[in-house]
Amino acid sequence: MRAAWKLNPKEGMAKFRQIAAWLEHNYPEAAAALLEGLQECFTLNRLDVPHSLHRCLATSNLLHNPHSGVRSRTRRVCRWRPGMPARWSAAAFLEMEKSFRKIMGYRDLWALKAILNGSQPATREAVA
């Protein structure tokens, strides 16, 4: 599977489909899970994002880490009055911000910005 991630999107997806076909007989749920988000799995490859950013953008850790910190900071709140969840959440996110580190490959974020700005109009047309 690691080798398939490094291939171009078309070849990589073909390799994943081959692995899923191999798994289908004994582990049908694993094969289904593998095929479920196949297109999205190769988004970084398809957009040609620099390899230095792959390690941090290929996982959902950038999202889950702050949310778990907010969850741990607000778990003892037992009486949520109207308007308070937004305040508590914002305060917890601001507190979590102090522990954030630079993402791996942060020096190439300019390239990601350029890629996303260049691909944004095409995405809007595809949706419309």
matplotlib code that plots the C-alpha trace (Angstrom):
import matplotlib.pyplot as plt

x = [0.0, 2.9, 4.2, 0.7, 0.6, 3.7, 2.3, 0.4, -3.4, -4.5, -2.0, -2.3, -6.1, -5.7, -3.3, -5.8, -8.6, -6.3, -5.7, -9.4, -10.2, -7.6, -9.2, -12.8, -13.1, -11.9, -12.4, -15.3, -15.7, -12.0, -12.3, -15.3, -13.6, -10.6, -12.7, -15.0, -12.9, -10.5, -10.8, -10.2, -7.2, -5.3, -6.2, -2.7, -1.2, -3.8, -3.2, 0.6, 1.1, 4.8, 5.9, 7.1, 3.4, 2.1, 2.9, 0.8, -2.0, -2.5, -3.9, -6.8, -4.6, -4.6, -8.4, -8.6, -5.9, -7.5, -10.9, -9.7, -8.1, -11.4, -13.3, -10.9, -11.2, -15.0, -15.8, -16.6, -19.1, -22.4, -24.8, -24.7, -26.8, -27.7, -24.7, -22.2, -21.1, -19.7, -17.9, -16.5, -15.4, -13.7, -11.9, -10.8, -9.5, -7.6, -6.1, -5.2, -3.5, -0.7, 0.3, 0.3, 3.5, 4.5, 3.3, 5.9, 6.7, 5.4, 8.0, 6.1, 2.7, 3.0, 2.9, -0.2, -1.8, -0.9, -2.3, -5.6, -6.0, -5.3, -7.7, -10.5, -12.4, -12.3, -13.8, -16.6, -17.5, -17.5, -19.9, -22.3]
y = [0.0, 2.4, 1.9, 2.6, 6.0, 7.1, 6.2, 8.6, 8.7, 6.4, 3.7, 4.0, 3.6, 0.6, -1.0, -0.3, -1.9, -4.9, -5.1, -4.8, -7.6, -9.8, -8.9, -9.3, -13.1, -13.2, -9.7, -8.0, -5.1, -4.3, -4.3, -2.0, 0.4, 0.5, 1.4, 3.8, 6.9, 5.9, 9.1, 11.3, 9.3, 10.4, 14.1, 15.1, 13.2, 14.5, 18.1, 17.6, 18.9, 19.0, 15.8, 17.7, 18.4, 14.9, 13.6, 16.2, 16.6, 12.9, 12.5, 14.1, 14.8, 18.5, 18.4, 15.8, 17.2, 20.6, 19.1, 16.6, 19.4, 21.3, 18.2, 17.6, 21.3, 21.4, 17.9, 19.0, 21.6, 20.2, 23.1, 24.6, 27.8, 29.4, 31.1, 29.4, 26.5, 28.9, 30.9, 27.8, 26.3, 29.5, 29.9, 26.3, 26.7, 29.8, 27.8, 25.0, 27.4, 27.9, 24.3, 24.2, 23.5, 24.2, 21.7, 19.6, 21.1, 24.6, 26.2, 24.8, 26.1, 28.8, 26.1, 24.6, 28.1, 28.5, 25.1, 25.7, 29.2, 27.8, 24.9, 26.7, 28.0, 24.5, 23.0, 25.6, 24.8, 21.1, 21.6, 24.0]
z = [0.0, 0.7, -2.8, -4.2, -2.4, -4.3, -7.8, -9.9, -9.0, -11.8, -11.2, -7.4, -7.5, -9.8, -7.2, -4.4, -6.4, -6.9, -3.1, -2.4, -4.9, -3.0, 0.3, -0.9, -0.3, 3.3, 4.5, 2.6, 5.1, 4.8, 1.0, 1.1, 3.5, 1.2, -1.8, 0.0, -0.2, -2.9, -5.0, -2.0, -0.9, -4.0, -3.8, -2.8, -5.7, -8.1, -7.1, -7.2, -3.7, -2.6, -0.9, 2.2, 2.9, 2.4, 5.9, 7.7, 5.1, 4.5, 8.0, 9.8, 12.8, 12.0, 12.8, 15.5, 17.8, 18.4, 18.8, 21.3, 23.3, 23.3, 24.3, 27.3, 28.3, 28.2, 29.4, 33.0, 32.0, 32.9, 32.5, 29.0, 28.9, 25.6, 23.9, 26.3, 24.0, 21.5, 24.2, 25.9, 22.6, 21.4, 24.7, 24.5, 20.9, 22.0, 24.8, 22.5, 20.1, 22.6, 22.1, 18.3, 16.5, 13.0, 10.5, 8.8, 5.4, 6.5, 4.1, 1.1, 2.2, -0.5, -3.1, -1.6, -1.6, -5.3, -6.2, -4.4, -5.9, -9.3, -8.9, -7.2, -10.3, -11.8, -8.7, -8.6, -12.2, -11.5, -8.6, -10.5]

ax = plt.figure().add_subplot(projection="3d")
ax.plot(x, y, z, "-o")
ax.set_aspect("equal")
plt.show()
